[in-house]
Amino acid sequence: MKTLKEIKCGETVRVIKITGEGAIKRRIMDMGIVKGVEIYVRKVAPLGDPVEVTVRGYELSLRKADAQMIAVE
């Protein structure tokens, strides 16, 4: 299973599952990243942190640690 952290720039993926517990999982879900939503990876910083994505029509930057909790296909 791939995570959002492993996706290359320019790819579109669909969320399968969000791992993590409590407040971190809730924060990710509050940003609009839920099961079934499509995510387009716009940019990845040279060192991989942060990752800029488009979710539901808006741009969002995620830390590597947060991107690793999002399983995608």
mmCIF file of the N, C-alpha and C atoms, coordinates in Angstrom:
data_MODEL
# 
_entry.id   MODEL 
# 
loop_
_atom_site.group_PDB 
_atom_site.id 
_atom_site.type_symbol 
_atom_site.label_atom_id 
_atom_site.label_alt_id 
_atom_site.label_comp_id 
_atom_site.label_asym_id 
_atom_site.label_entity_id 
_atom_site.label_seq_id 
_atom_site.pdbx_PDB_ins_code 
_atom_site.Cartn_x 
_atom_site.Cartn_y 
_atom_site.Cartn_z 
_atom_site.occupancy 
_atom_site.B_iso_or_equiv 
_atom_site.pdbx_formal_charge 
_atom_site.auth_seq_id 
_atom_site.auth_comp_id 
_atom_site.auth_asym_id 
_atom_site.auth_atom_id 
_atom_site.pdbx_PDB_model_num 
ATOM 1   N N  . MET A 1 1  ? 0.855   -1.178 0.000   1.00 0.00 ? 1  MET A N  1 
ATOM 2   C CA . MET A 1 1  ? 0.000   0.000  0.000   1.00 0.00 ? 1  MET A CA 1 
ATOM 3   C C  . MET A 1 1  ? 0.904   1.245  0.000   1.00 0.00 ? 1  MET A C  1 
ATOM 4   N N  . LYS A 1 2  ? 0.651   2.175  -0.910  1.00 0.00 ? 2  LYS A N  1 
ATOM 5   C CA . LYS A 1 2  ? 1.427   3.405  -1.005  1.00 0.00 ? 2  LYS A CA 1 
ATOM 6   C C  . LYS A 1 2  ? 0.859   4.474  -0.079  1.00 0.00 ? 2  LYS A C  1 
ATOM 7   N N  . THR A 1 3  ? 1.734   5.389  0.315   1.00 0.00 ? 3  THR A N  1 
ATOM 8   C CA . THR A 1 3  ? 1.288   6.541  1.091   1.00 0.00 ? 3  THR A CA 1 
ATOM 9   C C  . THR A 1 3  ? 1.448   7.792  0.235   1.00 0.00 ? 3  THR A C  1 
ATOM 10  N N  . LEU A 1 4  ? 0.826   8.870  0.641   1.00 0.00 ? 4  LEU A N  1 
ATOM 11  C CA . LEU A 1 4  ? 0.897   10.124 -0.101  1.00 0.00 ? 4  LEU A CA 1 
ATOM 12  C C  . LEU A 1 4  ? 2.339   10.635 -0.179  1.00 0.00 ? 4  LEU A C  1 
ATOM 13  N N  . LYS A 1 5  ? 3.145   10.295 0.805   1.00 0.00 ? 5  LYS A N  1 
ATOM 14  C CA . LYS A 1 5  ? 4.543   10.717 0.829   1.00 0.00 ? 5  LYS A CA 1 
ATOM 15  C C  . LYS A 1 5  ? 5.329   10.138 -0.352  1.00 0.00 ? 5  LYS A C  1 
ATOM 16  N N  . GLU A 1 6  ? 4.959   8.969  -0.846  1.00 0.00 ? 6  GLU A N  1 
ATOM 17  C CA . GLU A 1 6  ? 5.681   8.272  -1.911  1.00 0.00 ? 6  GLU A CA 1 
ATOM 18  C C  . GLU A 1 6  ? 5.248   8.686  -3.322  1.00 0.00 ? 6  GLU A C  1 
ATOM 19  N N  . ILE A 1 7  ? 4.197   9.476  -3.448  1.00 0.00 ? 7  ILE A N  1 
ATOM 20  C CA . ILE A 1 7  ? 3.653   9.843  -4.753  1.00 0.00 ? 7  ILE A CA 1 
ATOM 21  C C  . ILE A 1 7  ? 4.492   10.949 -5.376  1.00 0.00 ? 7  ILE A C  1 
ATOM 22  N N  . LYS A 1 8  ? 4.723   10.830 -6.670  1.00 0.00 ? 8  LYS A N  1 
ATOM 23  C CA . LYS A 1 8  ? 5.534   11.809 -7.406  1.00 0.00 ? 8  LYS A CA 1 
ATOM 24  C C  . LYS A 1 8  ? 4.698   13.024 -7.800  1.00 0.00 ? 8  LYS A C  1 
ATOM 25  N N  . CYS A 1 9  ? 5.382   14.092 -8.099  1.00 0.00 ? 9  CYS A N  1 
ATOM 26  C CA . CYS A 1 9  ? 4.759   15.337 -8.530  1.00 0.00 ? 9  CYS A CA 1 
ATOM 27  C C  . CYS A 1 9  ? 3.985   15.120 -9.836  1.00 0.00 ? 9  CYS A C  1 
ATOM 28  N N  . GLY A 1 10 ? 2.774   15.663 -9.920  1.00 0.00 ? 10 GLY A N  1 
ATOM 29  C CA . GLY A 1 10 ? 1.967   15.567 -11.127 1.00 0.00 ? 10 GLY A CA 1 
ATOM 30  C C  . GLY A 1 10 ? 1.000   14.396 -11.152 1.00 0.00 ? 10 GLY A C  1 
ATOM 31  N N  . GLU A 1 11 ? 1.000   13.547 -10.135 1.00 0.00 ? 11 GLU A N  1 
ATOM 32  C CA . GLU A 1 11 ? 0.099   12.383 -10.105 1.00 0.00 ? 11 GLU A CA 1 
ATOM 33  C C  . GLU A 1 11 ? -1.174  12.711 -9.331  1.00 0.00 ? 11 GLU A C  1 
ATOM 34  N N  . THR A 1 12 ? -2.257  12.034 -9.720  1.00 0.00 ? 12 THR A N  1 
ATOM 35  C CA . THR A 1 12 ? -3.525  12.130 -9.007  1.00 0.00 ? 12 THR A CA 1 
ATOM 36  C C  . THR A 1 12 ? -3.821  10.771 -8.390  1.00 0.00 ? 12 THR A C  1 
ATOM 37  N N  . VAL A 1 13 ? -4.179  10.763 -7.114  1.00 0.00 ? 13 VAL A N  1 
ATOM 38  C CA . VAL A 1 13 ? -4.452  9.517  -6.397  1.00 0.00 ? 13 VAL A CA 1 
ATOM 39  C C  . VAL A 1 13 ? -5.758  9.649  -5.623  1.00 0.00 ? 13 VAL A C  1 
ATOM 40  N N  . ARG A 1 14 ? -6.258  8.505  -5.157  1.00 0.00 ? 14 ARG A N  1 
ATOM 41  C CA . ARG A 1 14 ? -7.486  8.468  -4.355  1.00 0.00 ? 14 ARG A CA 1 
ATOM 42  C C  . ARG A 1 14 ? -7.146  7.915  -2.971  1.00 0.00 ? 14 ARG A C  1 
ATOM 43  N N  . VAL A 1 15 ? -7.707  8.538  -1.935  1.00 0.00 ? 15 VAL A N  1 
ATOM 44  C CA . VAL A 1 15 ? -7.438  8.136  -0.557  1.00 0.00 ? 15 VAL A CA 1 
ATOM 45  C C  . VAL A 1 15 ? -8.161  6.830  -0.255  1.00 0.00 ? 15 VAL A C  1 
ATOM 46  N N  . ILE A 1 16 ? -7.410  5.879  0.307   1.00 0.00 ? 16 ILE A N  1 
ATOM 47  C CA . ILE A 1 16 ? -7.983  4.595  0.720   1.00 0.00 ? 16 ILE A CA 1 
ATOM 48  C C  . ILE A 1 16 ? -8.282  4.611  2.218   1.00 0.00 ? 16 ILE A C  1 
ATOM 49  N N  . LYS A 1 17 ? -7.320  5.122  2.994   1.00 0.00 ? 17 LYS A N  1 
ATOM 50  C CA . LYS A 1 17 ? -7.422  5.027  4.441   1.00 0.00 ? 17 LYS A CA 1 
ATOM 51  C C  . LYS A 1 17 ? -6.524  6.073  5.086   1.00 0.00 ? 17 LYS A C  1 
ATOM 52  N N  . ILE A 1 18 ? -6.921  6.547  6.250   1.00 0.00 ? 18 ILE A N  1 
ATOM 53  C CA . ILE A 1 18 ? -6.081  7.452  7.026   1.00 0.00 ? 18 ILE A CA 1 
ATOM 54  C C  . ILE A 1 18 ? -5.700  6.734  8.308   1.00 0.00 ? 18 ILE A C  1 
ATOM 55  N N  . THR A 1 19 ? -4.398  6.512  8.459   1.00 0.00 ? 19 THR A N  1 
ATOM 56  C CA . THR A 1 19 ? -3.913  5.896  9.692   1.00 0.00 ? 19 THR A CA 1 
ATOM 57  C C  . THR A 1 19 ? -3.649  7.007  10.695  1.00 0.00 ? 19 THR A C  1 
ATOM 58  N N  . GLY A 1 20 ? -3.258  6.657  11.881  1.00 0.00 ? 20 GLY A N  1 
ATOM 59  C CA . GLY A 1 20 ? -3.017  7.674  12.905  1.00 0.00 ? 20 GLY A CA 1 
ATOM 60  C C  . GLY A 1 20 ? -4.135  7.653  13.923  1.00 0.00 ? 20 GLY A C  1 
ATOM 61  N N  . GLU A 1 21 ? -3.922  8.381  15.000  1.00 0.00 ? 21 GLU A N  1 
ATOM 62  C CA . GLU A 1 21 ? -4.871  8.357  16.108  1.00 0.00 ? 21 GLU A CA 1 
ATOM 63  C C  . GLU A 1 21 ? -5.246  9.762  16.556  1.00 0.00 ? 21 GLU A C  1 
ATOM 64  N N  . GLY A 1 22 ? -6.402  9.881  17.125  1.00 0.00 ? 22 GLY A N  1 
ATOM 65  C CA . GLY A 1 22 ? -6.839  11.071 17.828  1.00 0.00 ? 22 GLY A CA 1 
ATOM 66  C C  . GLY A 1 22 ? -6.804  12.372 17.060  1.00 0.00 ? 22 GLY A C  1 
ATOM 67  N N  . ALA A 1 23 ? -6.140  13.361 17.664  1.00 0.00 ? 23 ALA A N  1 
ATOM 68  C CA . ALA A 1 23 ? -6.149  14.728 17.152  1.00 0.00 ? 23 ALA A CA 1 
ATOM 69  C C  . ALA A 1 23 ? -5.494  14.845 15.775  1.00 0.00 ? 23 ALA A C  1 
ATOM 70  N N  . ILE A 1 24 ? -4.466  14.071 15.518  1.00 0.00 ? 24 ILE A N  1 
ATOM 71  C CA . ILE A 1 24 ? -3.782  14.150 14.218  1.00 0.00 ? 24 ILE A CA 1 
ATOM 72  C C  . ILE A 1 24 ? -4.717  13.674 13.107  1.00 0.00 ? 24 ILE A C  1 
ATOM 73  N N  . LYS A 1 25 ? -5.375  12.553 13.325  1.00 0.00 ? 25 LYS A N  1 
ATOM 74  C CA . LYS A 1 25 ? -6.316  12.024 12.328  1.00 0.00 ? 25 LYS A CA 1 
ATOM 75  C C  . LYS A 1 25 ? -7.473  12.998 12.116  1.00 0.00 ? 25 LYS A C  1 
ATOM 76  N N  . ARG A 1 26 ? -7.978  13.572 13.178  1.00 0.00 ? 26 ARG A N  1 
ATOM 77  C CA . ARG A 1 26 ? -9.093  14.528 13.095  1.00 0.00 ? 26 ARG A CA 1 
ATOM 78  C C  . ARG A 1 26 ? -8.668  15.765 12.306  1.00 0.00 ? 26 ARG A C  1 
ATOM 79  N N  . ARG A 1 27 ? -7.434  16.261 12.526  1.00 0.00 ? 27 ARG A N  1 
ATOM 80  C CA . ARG A 1 27 ? -6.941  17.449 11.817  1.00 0.00 ? 27 ARG A CA 1 
ATOM 81  C C  . ARG A 1 27 ? -6.844  17.185 10.326  1.00 0.00 ? 27 ARG A C  1 
ATOM 82  N N  . ILE A 1 28 ? -6.342  15.996 9.950   1.00 0.00 ? 28 ILE A N  1 
ATOM 83  C CA . ILE A 1 28 ? -6.246  15.634 8.531   1.00 0.00 ? 28 ILE A CA 1 
ATOM 84  C C  . ILE A 1 28 ? -7.641  15.574 7.906   1.00 0.00 ? 28 ILE A C  1 
ATOM 85  N N  . MET A 1 29 ? -8.580  14.978 8.608   1.00 0.00 ? 29 MET A N  1 
ATOM 86  C CA . MET A 1 29 ? -9.944  14.874 8.093   1.00 0.00 ? 29 MET A CA 1 
ATOM 87  C C  . MET A 1 29 ? -10.619 16.248 8.008   1.00 0.00 ? 29 MET A C  1 
ATOM 88  N N  . ASP A 1 30 ? -10.324 17.132 8.944   1.00 0.00 ? 30 ASP A N  1 
ATOM 89  C CA . ASP A 1 30 ? -10.890 18.490 8.915   1.00 0.00 ? 30 ASP A CA 1 
ATOM 90  C C  . ASP A 1 30 ? -10.387 19.285 7.719   1.00 0.00 ? 30 ASP A C  1 
ATOM 91  N N  . MET A 1 31 ? -9.228  18.933 7.184   1.00 0.00 ? 31 MET A N  1 
ATOM 92  C CA . MET A 1 31 ? -8.688  19.605 5.997   1.00 0.00 ? 31 MET A CA 1 
ATOM 93  C C  . MET A 1 31 ? -9.370  19.120 4.717   1.00 0.00 ? 31 MET A C  1 
ATOM 94  N N  . GLY A 1 32 ? -10.270 18.149 4.820   1.00 0.00 ? 32 GLY A N  1 
ATOM 95  C CA . GLY A 1 32 ? -10.994 17.656 3.653   1.00 0.00 ? 32 GLY A CA 1 
ATOM 96  C C  . GLY A 1 32 ? -10.424 16.374 3.082   1.00 0.00 ? 32 GLY A C  1 
ATOM 97  N N  . ILE A 1 33 ? -9.420  15.809 3.735   1.00 0.00 ? 33 ILE A N  1 
ATOM 98  C CA . ILE A 1 33 ? -8.823  14.563 3.253   1.00 0.00 ? 33 ILE A CA 1 
ATOM 99  C C  . ILE A 1 33 ? -9.523  13.410 3.958   1.00 0.00 ? 33 ILE A C  1 
ATOM 100 N N  . VAL A 1 34 ? -10.474 12.804 3.254   1.00 0.00 ? 34 VAL A N  1 
ATOM 101 C CA . VAL A 1 34 ? -11.234 11.672 3.780   1.00 0.00 ? 34 VAL A CA 1 
ATOM 102 C C  . VAL A 1 34 ? -11.205 10.542 2.760   1.00 0.00 ? 34 VAL A C  1 
ATOM 103 N N  . LYS A 1 35 ? -11.655 9.375  3.157   1.00 0.00 ? 35 LYS A N  1 
ATOM 104 C CA . LYS A 1 35 ? -11.660 8.209  2.277   1.00 0.00 ? 35 LYS A CA 1 
ATOM 105 C C  . LYS A 1 35 ? -12.440 8.495  0.991   1.00 0.00 ? 35 LYS A C  1 
ATOM 106 N N  . GLY A 1 36 ? -11.826 8.172  -0.148  1.00 0.00 ? 36 GLY A N  1 
ATOM 107 C CA . GLY A 1 36 ? -12.479 8.318  -1.437  1.00 0.00 ? 36 GLY A CA 1 
ATOM 108 C C  . GLY A 1 36 ? -12.187 9.620  -2.177  1.00 0.00 ? 36 GLY A C  1 
ATOM 109 N N  . VAL A 1 37 ? -11.631 10.618 -1.512  1.00 0.00 ? 37 VAL A N  1 
ATOM 110 C CA . VAL A 1 37 ? -11.370 11.907 -2.160  1.00 0.00 ? 37 VAL A CA 1 
ATOM 111 C C  . VAL A 1 37 ? -10.110 11.812 -3.037  1.00 0.00 ? 37 VAL A C  1 
ATOM 112 N N  . GLU A 1 38 ? -10.115 12.546 -4.155  1.00 0.00 ? 38 GLU A N  1 
ATOM 113 C CA . GLU A 1 38 ? -8.958  12.564 -5.046  1.00 0.00 ? 38 GLU A CA 1 
ATOM 114 C C  . GLU A 1 38 ? -8.002  13.674 -4.637  1.00 0.00 ? 38 GLU A C  1 
ATOM 115 N N  . ILE A 1 39 ? -6.711  13.366 -4.699  1.00 0.00 ? 39 ILE A N  1 
ATOM 116 C CA . ILE A 1 39 ? -5.661  14.321 -4.346  1.00 0.00 ? 39 ILE A CA 1 
ATOM 117 C C  . ILE A 1 39 ? -4.689  14.411 -5.509  1.00 0.00 ? 39 ILE A C  1 
ATOM 118 N N  . TYR A 1 40 ? -4.404  15.646 -5.948  1.00 0.00 ? 40 TYR A N  1 
ATOM 119 C CA . TYR A 1 40 ? -3.426  15.897 -7.003  1.00 0.00 ? 40 TYR A CA 1 
ATOM 120 C C  . TYR A 1 40 ? -2.173  16.460 -6.345  1.00 0.00 ? 40 TYR A C  1 
ATOM 121 N N  . VAL A 1 41 ? -1.029  15.817 -6.568  1.00 0.00 ? 41 VAL A N  1 
ATOM 122 C CA . VAL A 1 41 ? 0.237   16.275 -5.995  1.00 0.00 ? 41 VAL A CA 1 
ATOM 123 C C  . VAL A 1 41 ? 0.825   17.342 -6.904  1.00 0.00 ? 41 VAL A C  1 
ATOM 124 N N  . ARG A 1 42 ? 0.855   18.597 -6.427  1.00 0.00 ? 42 ARG A N  1 
ATOM 125 C CA . ARG A 1 42 ? 1.329   19.727 -7.221  1.00 0.00 ? 42 ARG A CA 1 
ATOM 126 C C  . ARG A 1 42 ? 2.844   19.865 -7.169  1.00 0.00 ? 42 ARG A C  1 
ATOM 127 N N  . LYS A 1 43 ? 3.399   19.891 -5.991  1.00 0.00 ? 43 LYS A N  1 
ATOM 128 C CA . LYS A 1 43 ? 4.838   20.097 -5.817  1.00 0.00 ? 43 LYS A CA 1 
ATOM 129 C C  . LYS A 1 43 ? 5.339   19.277 -4.637  1.00 0.00 ? 43 LYS A C  1 
ATOM 130 N N  . VAL A 1 44 ? 6.611   18.900 -4.726  1.00 0.00 ? 44 VAL A N  1 
ATOM 131 C CA . VAL A 1 44 ? 7.280   18.273 -3.597  1.00 0.00 ? 44 VAL A CA 1 
ATOM 132 C C  . VAL A 1 44 ? 8.568   19.051 -3.382  1.00 0.00 ? 44 VAL A C  1 
ATOM 133 N N  . ALA A 1 45 ? 8.802   19.514 -2.171  1.00 0.00 ? 45 ALA A N  1 
ATOM 134 C CA . ALA A 1 45 ? 10.004  20.286 -1.867  1.00 0.00 ? 45 ALA A CA 1 
ATOM 135 C C  . ALA A 1 45 ? 11.244  19.421 -2.088  1.00 0.00 ? 45 ALA A C  1 
ATOM 136 N N  . PRO A 1 46 ? 12.393  20.034 -2.356  1.00 0.00 ? 46 PRO A N  1 
ATOM 137 C CA . PRO A 1 46 ? 13.622  19.273 -2.645  1.00 0.00 ? 46 PRO A CA 1 
ATOM 138 C C  . PRO A 1 46 ? 13.967  18.209 -1.595  1.00 0.00 ? 46 PRO A C  1 
ATOM 139 N N  . LEU A 1 47 ? 13.726  18.497 -0.347  1.00 0.00 ? 47 LEU A N  1 
ATOM 140 C CA . LEU A 1 47 ? 14.006  17.508 0.699   1.00 0.00 ? 47 LEU A CA 1 
ATOM 141 C C  . LEU A 1 47 ? 12.763  16.701 1.066   1.00 0.00 ? 47 LEU A C  1 
ATOM 142 N N  . GLY A 1 48 ? 11.670  16.891 0.337   1.00 0.00 ? 48 GLY A N  1 
ATOM 143 C CA . GLY A 1 48 ? 10.455  16.108 0.551   1.00 0.00 ? 48 GLY A CA 1 
ATOM 144 C C  . GLY A 1 48 ? 9.490   16.684 1.569   1.00 0.00 ? 48 GLY A C  1 
ATOM 145 N N  . ASP A 1 49 ? 9.832   17.802 2.175   1.00 0.00 ? 49 ASP A N  1 
ATOM 146 C CA . ASP A 1 49 ? 8.975   18.359 3.210   1.00 0.00 ? 49 ASP A CA 1 
ATOM 147 C C  . ASP A 1 49 ? 8.838   19.857 3.003   1.00 0.00 ? 49 ASP A C  1 
ATOM 148 N N  . PRO A 1 50 ? 7.711   20.431 2.745   1.00 0.00 ? 50 PRO A N  1 
ATOM 149 C CA . PRO A 1 50 ? 6.375   19.837 2.672   1.00 0.00 ? 50 PRO A CA 1 
ATOM 150 C C  . PRO A 1 50 ? 5.994   19.382 1.265   1.00 0.00 ? 50 PRO A C  1 
ATOM 151 N N  . VAL A 1 51 ? 4.825   18.762 1.188   1.00 0.00 ? 51 VAL A N  1 
ATOM 152 C CA . VAL A 1 51 ? 4.238   18.320 -0.074  1.00 0.00 ? 51 VAL A CA 1 
ATOM 153 C C  . VAL A 1 51 ? 3.030   19.216 -0.334  1.00 0.00 ? 51 VAL A C  1 
ATOM 154 N N  . GLU A 1 52 ? 2.968   19.828 -1.508  1.00 0.00 ? 52 GLU A N  1 
ATOM 155 C CA . GLU A 1 52 ? 1.834   20.691 -1.847  1.00 0.00 ? 52 GLU A CA 1 
ATOM 156 C C  . GLU A 1 52 ? 0.857   19.898 -2.703  1.00 0.00 ? 52 GLU A C  1 
ATOM 157 N N  . VAL A 1 53 ? -0.407  19.835 -2.262  1.00 0.00 ? 53 VAL A N  1 
ATOM 158 C CA . VAL A 1 53 ? -1.431  19.057 -2.961  1.00 0.00 ? 53 VAL A CA 1 
ATOM 159 C C  . VAL A 1 53 ? -2.659  19.922 -3.222  1.00 0.00 ? 53 VAL A C  1 
ATOM 160 N N  . THR A 1 54 ? -3.492  19.458 -4.160  1.00 0.00 ? 54 THR A N  1 
ATOM 161 C CA . THR A 1 54 ? -4.794  20.079 -4.405  1.00 0.00 ? 54 THR A CA 1 
ATOM 162 C C  . THR A 1 54 ? -5.866  19.086 -3.971  1.00 0.00 ? 54 THR A C  1 
ATOM 163 N N  . VAL A 1 55 ? -6.723  19.531 -3.049  1.00 0.00 ? 55 VAL A N  1 
ATOM 164 C CA . VAL A 1 55 ? -7.802  18.705 -2.512  1.00 0.00 ? 55 VAL A CA 1 
ATOM 165 C C  . VAL A 1 55 ? -9.089  19.502 -2.590  1.00 0.00 ? 55 VAL A C  1 
ATOM 166 N N  . ARG A 1 56 ? -10.089 18.958 -3.263  1.00 0.00 ? 56 ARG A N  1 
ATOM 167 C CA . ARG A 1 56 ? -11.403 19.600 -3.351  1.00 0.00 ? 56 ARG A CA 1 
ATOM 168 C C  . ARG A 1 56 ? -11.326 21.051 -3.830  1.00 0.00 ? 56 ARG A C  1 
ATOM 169 N N  . GLY A 1 57 ? -10.396 21.320 -4.752  1.00 0.00 ? 57 GLY A N  1 
ATOM 170 C CA . GLY A 1 57 ? -10.313 22.636 -5.357  1.00 0.00 ? 57 GLY A CA 1 
ATOM 171 C C  . GLY A 1 57 ? -9.456  23.659 -4.634  1.00 0.00 ? 57 GLY A C  1 
ATOM 172 N N  . TYR A 1 58 ? -8.781  23.281 -3.562  1.00 0.00 ? 58 TYR A N  1 
ATOM 173 C CA . TYR A 1 58 ? -7.894  24.238 -2.903  1.00 0.00 ? 58 TYR A CA 1 
ATOM 174 C C  . TYR A 1 58 ? -6.526  23.620 -2.654  1.00 0.00 ? 58 TYR A C  1 
ATOM 175 N N  . GLU A 1 59 ? -5.506  24.482 -2.554  1.00 0.00 ? 59 GLU A N  1 
ATOM 176 C CA . GLU A 1 59 ? -4.143  24.022 -2.343  1.00 0.00 ? 59 GLU A CA 1 
ATOM 177 C C  . GLU A 1 59 ? -3.871  23.859 -0.859  1.00 0.00 ? 59 GLU A C  1 
ATOM 178 N N  . LEU A 1 60 ? -3.090  22.842 -0.545  1.00 0.00 ? 60 LEU A N  1 
ATOM 179 C CA . LEU A 1 60 ? -2.804  22.498 0.842   1.00 0.00 ? 60 LEU A CA 1 
ATOM 180 C C  . LEU A 1 60 ? -1.377  21.998 0.926   1.00 0.00 ? 60 LEU A C  1 
ATOM 181 N N  . SER A 1 61 ? -0.655  22.386 1.955   1.00 0.00 ? 61 SER A N  1 
ATOM 182 C CA . SER A 1 61 ? 0.701   21.880 2.178   1.00 0.00 ? 61 SER A CA 1 
ATOM 183 C C  . SER A 1 61 ? 0.679   20.945 3.374   1.00 0.00 ? 61 SER A C  1 
ATOM 184 N N  . LEU A 1 62 ? 1.277   19.772 3.195   1.00 0.00 ? 62 LEU A N  1 
ATOM 185 C CA . LEU A 1 62 ? 1.323   18.764 4.256   1.00 0.00 ? 62 LEU A CA 1 
ATOM 186 C C  . LEU A 1 62 ? 2.755   18.425 4.613   1.00 0.00 ? 62 LEU A C  1 
ATOM 187 N N  . ARG A 1 63 ? 3.003   18.194 5.876   1.00 0.00 ? 63 ARG A N  1 
ATOM 188 C CA . ARG A 1 63 ? 4.309   17.720 6.312   1.00 0.00 ? 63 ARG A CA 1 
ATOM 189 C C  . ARG A 1 63 ? 4.479   16.266 5.895   1.00 0.00 ? 63 ARG A C  1 
ATOM 190 N N  . LYS A 1 64 ? 5.739   15.821 5.813   1.00 0.00 ? 64 LYS A N  1 
ATOM 191 C CA . LYS A 1 64 ? 6.020   14.432 5.458   1.00 0.00 ? 64 LYS A CA 1 
ATOM 192 C C  . LYS A 1 64 ? 5.351   13.474 6.433   1.00 0.00 ? 64 LYS A C  1 
ATOM 193 N N  . ALA A 1 65 ? 5.400   13.797 7.713   1.00 0.00 ? 65 ALA A N  1 
ATOM 194 C CA . ALA A 1 65 ? 4.813   12.922 8.731   1.00 0.00 ? 65 ALA A CA 1 
ATOM 195 C C  . ALA A 1 65 ? 3.311   12.761 8.528   1.00 0.00 ? 65 ALA A C  1 
ATOM 196 N N  . ASP A 1 66 ? 2.625   13.844 8.143   1.00 0.00 ? 66 ASP A N  1 
ATOM 197 C CA . ASP A 1 66 ? 1.183   13.775 7.896   1.00 0.00 ? 66 ASP A CA 1 
ATOM 198 C C  . ASP A 1 66 ? 0.893   13.026 6.595   1.00 0.00 ? 66 ASP A C  1 
ATOM 199 N N  . ALA A 1 67 ? 1.698   13.280 5.563   1.00 0.00 ? 67 ALA A N  1 
ATOM 200 C CA . ALA A 1 67 ? 1.509   12.614 4.266   1.00 0.00 ? 67 ALA A CA 1 
ATOM 201 C C  . ALA A 1 67 ? 1.716   11.104 4.384   1.00 0.00 ? 67 ALA A C  1 
ATOM 202 N N  . GLN A 1 68 ? 2.561   10.693 5.303   1.00 0.00 ? 68 GLN A N  1 
ATOM 203 C CA . GLN A 1 68 ? 2.823   9.263  5.483   1.00 0.00 ? 68 GLN A CA 1 
ATOM 204 C C  . GLN A 1 68 ? 1.634   8.535  6.106   1.00 0.00 ? 68 GLN A C  1 
ATOM 205 N N  . MET A 1 69 ? 0.742   9.256  6.759   1.00 0.00 ? 69 MET A N  1 
ATOM 206 C CA . MET A 1 69 ? -0.443  8.647  7.380   1.00 0.00 ? 69 MET A CA 1 
ATOM 207 C C  . MET A 1 69 ? -1.590  8.445  6.412   1.00 0.00 ? 69 MET A C  1 
ATOM 208 N N  . ILE A 1 70 ? -1.463  8.927  5.168   1.00 0.00 ? 70 ILE A N  1 
ATOM 209 C CA . ILE A 1 70 ? -2.544  8.860  4.192   1.00 0.00 ? 70 ILE A CA 1 
ATOM 210 C C  . ILE A 1 70 ? -2.240  7.780  3.170   1.00 0.00 ? 70 ILE A C  1 
ATOM 211 N N  . ALA A 1 71 ? -2.970  6.668  3.235   1.00 0.00 ? 71 ALA A N  1 
ATOM 212 C CA . ALA A 1 71 ? -2.797  5.556  2.288   1.00 0.00 ? 71 ALA A CA 1 
ATOM 213 C C  . ALA A 1 71 ? -3.599  5.868  1.018   1.00 0.00 ? 71 ALA A C  1 
ATOM 214 N N  . VAL A 1 72 ? -2.956  5.682  -0.142  1.00 0.00 ? 72 VAL A N  1 
ATOM 215 C CA . VAL A 1 72 ? -3.596  6.036  -1.412  1.00 0.00 ? 72 VAL A CA 1 
ATOM 216 C C  . VAL A 1 72 ? -3.445  4.910  -2.437  1.00 0.00 ? 72 VAL A C  1 
ATOM 217 N N  . GLU A 1 73 ? -4.238  5.007  -3.526  1.00 0.00 ? 73 GLU A N  1 
ATOM 218 C CA . GLU A 1 73 ? -4.109  4.068  -4.639  1.00 0.00 ? 73 GLU A CA 1 
ATOM 219 C C  . GLU A 1 73 ? -4.077  4.839  -5.940  1.00 0.00 ? 73 GLU A C  1 
# 
